[in-house]
Amino acid sequence: MPSRTTRTLSLALVAWIVVCSCTKRQKPALHQALPAPHHDFGTLDLGTSATCDMDIPLPSGGAVIPQAYQGDCGCASGMLMIRRTDGSTEPIYGLSQDERTMQLGEKLVLRLTLDTRKKEALDLPRTVSHGFVGFKVVHGAAWRFDRQPIQFHYAIHTPIRVMPVSHVEFGELPMSSSPLVRELELSSNDPGRPLSLGTPTSNQDCVEARLVQSDGKTILRIQITPRTDERTSPRVSCAVTIPTGIASYPKLVIPVTGKFIGDIEYEPSYTVSFNLFPFTKAREGFVNLIDHDRRRPAGFSIVSLKSDQGEDLTRHFEVNLSSLSARKTRVTLNYRGTMRGKTMRAWLHLAKQPGGDPVARIRVIGHNSL
């Protein structure tokens, strides 16, 4: 049976719980964001830019230190400036924290610049973009981060219509593939303004462009030729530029992208790694080979399997070739568990036909755990 002291403590605990549950808990006050400043840039011609100044409301609750502007529009950039009490303005970047701390009578201004040269050659209907200005608010020893949202509207009109796309993506191109051509139709987007274009140029040698007339239409022919220079980057990211003769839009820019790949592709990689294991146990690994060069047969033939020191390792492995699809072959290496030593480092060479020159090689590695 509980003692008198135990009963007393139990009653006191129950009473304390009841009192706590009846007491109204006060929620912490939440900071209410001020209405978002807004600006309408209207309709801008492609290739032009526009700038506006927005007065940014400041949060309350302590000393305010502006930090930075961040937005969701890639063609918009913002600069934060402090308008001093004497009317002068000073960008916050490069100022110390004390110099950036807002003083009584000062205002924070966001200078927002919209640069349509970063946009592709397409009409853009009226759209809305959002951003925010970040603050650090200090109150005594405590501080918090705060933000003030902003928004702006704009639309873009391009003087030259590009159809069907304004960005040419060639995708992956094997080195052995023939030059590929994409055609775009160009026309005036302003009634009464004739189309008068100069000679197109490309900033990469592998991409060529020229204008042709076909059935009364102006056609831009863009041709890409796979490179064979292995020292250059396989990725293509260039621009075809065409003079337009329009003062507000002096040049039409068409982005061109793609990637050159080898004629033989390895999946998942060109290495069969057995990792760390006892060399007395059998293991299996594989690599898939995809031959993109359609001028030759899709299959492969084994040439040799040799260690880095030149030793023939075919007695330690069974190599099988099996077709997975029209251009894909699986190379399976079955290790028999007969090697000695600490490491396994070898190359498997493959040709397109028996007795042919090697066209692919697979790295074979492993480490003995014994």
C-alpha positions as CSV (number, residue, x, y, z in Angstrom):
1,M,0.0,0.0,0.0
2,P,1.4,3.5,-0.9
3,S,2.8,5.5,2.0
4,R,1.4,8.8,3.0
5,T,4.3,10.6,1.5
6,T,3.8,8.9,-1.8
7,R,0.1,9.8,-1.9
8,T,0.9,13.4,-1.1
9,L,3.4,13.7,-3.9
10,S,1.0,12.1,-6.4
11,L,-1.8,14.5,-5.5
12,A,0.6,17.5,-5.8
13,L,1.7,16.2,-9.3
14,V,-1.9,15.9,-10.5
15,A,-2.7,19.4,-9.2
16,W,0.3,20.8,-11.1
17,I,-0.7,19.1,-14.3
18,V,-4.3,20.5,-14.0
19,V,-3.0,24.0,-13.4
20,C,-0.6,23.9,-16.4
21,S,-3.3,22.6,-18.7
22,C,-5.7,25.4,-17.7
23,T,-3.1,28.1,-18.2
24,K,-3.4,29.8,-21.6
25,R,-0.2,29.5,-23.5
26,Q,0.8,32.7,-25.3
27,K,2.0,32.1,-28.9
28,P,5.0,34.0,-30.1
29,A,4.3,37.0,-32.3
30,L,4.9,36.4,-36.0
31,H,6.4,39.0,-38.3
32,Q,3.9,40.1,-40.9
33,A,5.4,40.7,-44.4
34,L,4.6,44.1,-45.9
35,P,2.8,44.4,-49.3
36,A,5.1,43.5,-52.2
37,P,6.4,46.5,-54.3
38,H,5.5,46.1,-57.9
39,H,6.6,47.4,-61.3
40,D,5.3,46.9,-64.8
41,F,8.0,47.1,-67.5
42,G,5.3,46.8,-70.2
43,T,6.3,45.3,-73.6
44,L,10.0,45.3,-74.5
45,D,11.5,44.7,-77.9
46,L,13.9,41.7,-77.8
47,G,17.4,42.9,-77.5
48,T,16.6,46.0,-75.4
49,S,16.8,46.5,-71.6
50,A,14.9,48.6,-69.1
51,T,15.6,49.7,-65.5
52,C,13.5,50.8,-62.6
53,D,14.0,51.9,-59.0
54,M,11.8,50.3,-56.3
55,D,11.6,51.7,-52.8
56,I,11.8,48.7,-50.5
57,P,9.9,48.7,-47.2
58,L,12.1,47.9,-44.2
59,P,11.2,45.3,-41.5
60,S,10.7,46.4,-37.9
61,G,12.0,45.1,-34.7
62,G,15.6,46.2,-34.6
63,A,18.5,47.5,-36.7
64,V,18.1,46.6,-40.3
65,I,21.1,45.5,-42.4
66,P,20.3,44.9,-46.1
67,Q,21.9,41.7,-47.5
68,A,21.1,40.9,-51.2
69,Y,18.4,40.6,-53.9
70,Q,17.4,37.2,-55.3
71,G,14.8,36.6,-58.1
72,D,13.4,33.9,-60.3
73,C,14.0,35.7,-63.6
74,G,17.3,34.9,-65.3
75,C,17.3,38.0,-67.4
76,A,16.8,40.4,-64.4
77,S,19.5,41.6,-62.1
78,G,19.1,43.8,-59.0
79,M,21.4,46.2,-57.2
80,L,20.6,47.4,-53.6
81,M,21.4,51.0,-52.8
82,I,20.9,53.2,-49.8
83,R,19.5,56.7,-50.4
84,R,21.1,58.8,-47.7
85,T,19.4,61.7,-46.0
86,D,21.3,64.2,-48.2
87,G,19.7,62.6,-51.4
88,S,22.8,60.7,-52.5
89,T,22.7,57.0,-53.3
90,E,25.3,54.4,-52.5
91,P,25.4,50.6,-53.5
92,I,25.6,48.4,-50.4
93,Y,28.1,46.0,-52.0
94,G,31.6,46.6,-50.6
95,L,30.3,48.5,-47.5
96,S,31.0,47.2,-44.0
97,Q,28.1,46.0,-41.8
98,D,28.0,49.3,-39.9
99,E,27.9,51.3,-43.2
100,R,25.1,49.1,-44.4
101,T,23.0,49.5,-41.3
102,M,20.0,51.6,-42.2
103,Q,19.8,55.0,-40.3
104,L,16.8,57.1,-39.5
105,G,15.6,58.9,-42.6
106,E,17.4,56.7,-45.1
107,K,15.7,54.6,-47.7
108,L,16.5,51.3,-49.4
109,V,16.3,51.3,-53.2
110,L,16.3,48.2,-55.5
111,R,17.6,49.1,-59.0
112,L,16.1,46.4,-61.1
113,T,17.4,45.9,-64.7
114,L,15.7,43.6,-67.2
115,D,17.9,42.6,-70.1
116,T,16.1,40.9,-72.9
117,R,19.3,40.0,-74.8
118,K,19.5,37.0,-72.5
119,K,16.1,35.7,-73.9
120,E,15.7,33.5,-77.0
121,A,14.0,34.9,-80.2
122,L,10.4,34.3,-79.1
123,D,7.5,36.5,-78.4
124,L,6.8,36.3,-74.6
125,P,3.3,37.2,-73.4
126,R,2.8,39.3,-70.3
127,T,4.3,37.4,-67.4
128,V,5.0,38.0,-63.7
129,S,8.3,37.3,-62.0
130,H,9.0,37.3,-58.3
131,G,12.0,38.1,-56.1
132,F,12.9,39.2,-52.6
133,V,15.3,41.4,-50.7
134,G,17.0,39.7,-47.7
135,F,17.7,41.5,-44.4
136,K,19.5,40.9,-41.2
137,V,17.5,42.4,-38.3
138,V,19.5,42.9,-35.1
139,H,17.9,43.6,-31.7
140,G,20.4,43.6,-28.8
141,A,22.2,40.3,-28.7
142,A,19.5,38.6,-30.8
143,W,19.1,38.7,-34.6
144,R,17.0,37.2,-37.4
145,F,16.9,37.0,-41.1
146,D,13.9,38.6,-42.8
147,R,12.8,39.1,-46.4
148,Q,10.7,41.5,-48.4
149,P,9.0,40.1,-51.5
150,I,8.8,42.1,-54.8
151,Q,7.2,41.3,-58.2
152,F,7.3,42.7,-61.7
153,H,5.5,42.2,-65.0
154,Y,6.9,42.3,-68.5
155,A,6.3,41.1,-72.0
156,I,8.7,40.7,-74.9
157,H,8.2,41.3,-78.6
158,T,10.7,39.9,-81.1
159,P,11.0,41.8,-84.5
160,I,11.9,38.6,-86.2
161,R,9.9,35.4,-85.9
162,V,11.8,32.1,-85.8
163,M,10.0,28.8,-86.5
164,P,9.6,26.1,-85.4
165,V,12.1,26.6,-82.6
166,S,14.6,29.4,-81.6
167,H,17.2,27.0,-80.0
168,V,18.7,24.2,-82.0
169,E,19.6,21.1,-80.0
170,F,21.4,18.4,-82.0
171,G,21.6,16.0,-79.0
172,E,24.3,13.3,-79.0
173,L,26.3,12.9,-82.2
174,P,28.7,10.0,-82.8
175,M,32.1,11.0,-84.3
176,S,31.4,8.8,-87.3
177,S,28.1,10.4,-88.2
178,S,27.6,12.5,-91.3
179,P,27.1,16.3,-91.0
180,L,23.5,17.0,-89.7
181,V,21.4,20.0,-90.9
182,R,18.5,21.8,-89.1
183,E,16.4,24.3,-90.9
184,L,14.6,27.3,-89.4
185,E,12.2,29.7,-91.1
186,L,12.8,33.4,-90.5
187,S,10.1,36.1,-91.1
188,S,9.3,39.7,-90.1
189,N,7.1,39.9,-87.0
190,D,6.3,43.6,-87.7
191,P,3.8,44.3,-90.5
192,G,5.3,46.7,-93.1
193,R,8.9,46.0,-92.1
194,P,10.7,43.9,-94.8
195,L,13.1,41.3,-93.7
196,S,16.7,42.4,-94.4
197,L,19.3,40.0,-93.0
198,G,23.1,39.9,-93.2
199,T,25.5,36.9,-93.5
200,P,25.2,34.5,-90.6
201,T,28.3,33.6,-88.6
202,S,29.1,30.9,-86.0
203,N,31.5,31.2,-83.1
204,Q,32.5,27.5,-83.4
205,D,34.2,25.8,-86.4
206,C,32.0,22.7,-86.2
207,V,28.8,24.7,-86.8
208,E,28.1,26.5,-90.1
209,A,25.1,28.5,-91.1
210,R,23.8,30.1,-94.3
211,L,20.6,31.7,-95.5
212,V,18.7,30.3,-98.5
213,Q,15.4,31.3,-100.3
214,S,12.9,28.5,-100.8
215,D,9.3,29.1,-102.1
216,G,9.5,32.7,-101.1
217,K,10.6,31.9,-97.6
218,T,13.8,32.8,-95.8
219,I,15.4,29.6,-94.5
220,L,18.4,29.4,-92.1
221,R,20.3,26.2,-92.6
222,I,22.5,25.2,-89.6
223,Q,24.9,22.4,-90.2
224,I,27.0,20.6,-87.5
225,T,30.0,18.4,-88.3
226,P,31.4,16.1,-85.6
227,R,34.9,16.9,-84.7
228,T,37.8,14.4,-84.6
229,D,40.2,16.5,-82.4
230,E,40.2,14.8,-79.0
231,R,41.9,17.8,-77.4
232,T,38.7,19.9,-77.7
233,S,35.6,19.7,-75.5
234,P,33.0,17.2,-76.8
235,R,30.2,19.6,-75.8
236,V,28.9,22.1,-78.3
237,S,27.5,25.4,-77.0
238,C,27.7,28.1,-79.6
239,A,25.6,30.9,-81.2
240,V,24.7,31.7,-84.8
241,T,24.5,35.4,-85.2
242,I,22.8,37.2,-88.0
243,P,22.8,41.0,-88.6
244,T,19.2,42.3,-88.8
245,G,19.6,46.0,-89.9
246,I,17.2,47.0,-87.1
247,A,18.5,49.7,-84.8
248,S,16.8,48.4,-81.7
249,Y,17.6,44.8,-82.5
250,P,20.9,44.7,-84.4
251,K,21.4,41.0,-84.4
252,L,19.5,37.8,-84.2
253,V,21.1,35.1,-82.0
254,I,20.3,31.4,-82.3
255,P,21.8,29.2,-79.6
256,V,23.1,25.8,-80.9
257,T,23.9,22.9,-78.5
258,G,24.9,19.3,-78.8
259,K,27.5,16.7,-77.7
260,F,30.0,14.6,-79.6
261,I,30.3,11.1,-78.4
262,G,32.7,8.2,-79.3
263,D,31.6,5.7,-81.9
264,I,31.7,3.0,-79.2
265,E,29.9,3.7,-75.9
266,Y,30.5,1.8,-72.7
267,E,27.8,1.0,-70.2
268,P,28.0,1.5,-67.2
269,S,31.7,2.2,-67.8
270,Y,34.7,0.8,-69.6
271,T,35.9,-0.9,-66.4
272,V,35.1,-4.3,-64.9
273,S,36.0,-4.0,-61.3
274,F,36.0,-7.1,-59.1
275,N,37.0,-4.9,-56.1
276,L,38.5,-6.7,-53.0
277,F,37.8,-10.5,-52.9
278,P,39.7,-13.8,-52.5
279,F,41.4,-14.7,-55.8
280,T,40.5,-18.3,-55.1
281,K,36.8,-17.6,-55.7
282,A,35.1,-17.3,-59.1
283,R,33.6,-13.9,-60.0
284,E,31.6,-12.5,-62.9
285,G,31.5,-9.0,-64.4
286,F,30.2,-7.4,-67.6
287,V,30.3,-4.3,-69.8
288,N,27.8,-3.3,-72.5
289,L,29.2,-2.0,-75.8
290,I,27.2,0.2,-78.1
291,D,28.6,0.8,-81.6
292,H,27.2,3.9,-83.2
293,D,29.1,3.5,-86.4
294,R,26.6,2.0,-88.8
295,R,29.1,1.7,-91.5
296,R,30.5,-1.5,-89.9
297,P,29.0,-4.6,-88.3
298,A,27.6,-4.3,-84.8
299,G,29.4,-7.3,-83.3
300,F,32.9,-7.7,-81.8
301,S,35.6,-10.3,-81.7
302,I,38.2,-11.0,-78.9
303,V,41.7,-9.9,-79.7
304,S,43.6,-10.4,-76.4
305,L,43.4,-10.3,-72.6
306,K,46.7,-9.4,-71.1
307,S,48.0,-8.0,-67.8
308,D,49.8,-4.7,-67.6
309,Q,53.0,-6.7,-67.7
310,G,52.0,-8.4,-71.0
311,E,51.1,-11.8,-69.5
312,D,48.3,-13.7,-71.3
313,L,45.4,-14.1,-68.9
314,T,42.9,-16.0,-71.1
315,R,43.4,-19.2,-69.1
316,H,42.1,-17.4,-66.0
317,F,38.9,-16.0,-67.7
318,E,36.0,-17.1,-69.9
319,V,34.9,-14.2,-72.1
320,N,31.5,-14.4,-73.7
321,L,29.9,-12.0,-76.2
322,S,26.1,-11.8,-76.5
323,S,23.9,-9.5,-78.6
324,L,21.4,-7.4,-76.6
325,S,20.0,-5.4,-79.4
326,A,20.9,-4.3,-83.0
327,R,23.9,-2.2,-82.0
328,K,24.5,-3.4,-78.4
329,T,26.7,-6.2,-77.3
330,R,27.3,-7.5,-73.7
331,V,30.8,-8.6,-72.8
332,T,30.8,-11.0,-69.8
333,L,34.0,-11.9,-68.0
334,N,33.9,-15.0,-65.9
335,Y,36.9,-15.2,-63.6
336,R,37.8,-18.9,-62.8
337,G,39.5,-18.3,-59.4
338,T,42.9,-19.4,-60.5
339,M,45.1,-16.3,-60.3
340,R,47.7,-15.6,-57.6
341,G,49.3,-12.4,-56.4
342,K,47.9,-9.3,-54.8
343,T,46.4,-7.4,-57.7
344,M,44.6,-8.0,-61.0
345,R,45.2,-5.3,-63.7
346,A,44.6,-6.2,-67.3
347,W,43.1,-5.0,-70.6
348,L,40.7,-6.9,-72.8
349,H,41.0,-5.8,-76.5
350,L,38.2,-6.3,-79.0
351,A,38.0,-6.0,-82.8
352,K,35.1,-5.9,-85.2
353,Q,36.1,-9.1,-86.8
354,P,38.6,-12.0,-86.2
355,G,42.2,-10.8,-86.9
356,G,41.1,-7.2,-87.1
357,D,42.7,-4.2,-85.4
358,P,41.4,-3.4,-81.9
359,V,38.6,-0.8,-81.8
360,A,37.6,-1.1,-78.1
361,R,39.3,-2.1,-74.8
362,I,37.9,-2.9,-71.4
363,R,39.9,-2.4,-68.2
364,V,39.8,-5.3,-65.7
365,I,40.9,-4.7,-62.1
366,G,40.7,-6.5,-58.7
367,H,42.5,-6.9,-55.4
368,N,43.2,-10.1,-53.5
369,S,41.9,-10.1,-49.9
370,L,43.9,-13.2,-48.9
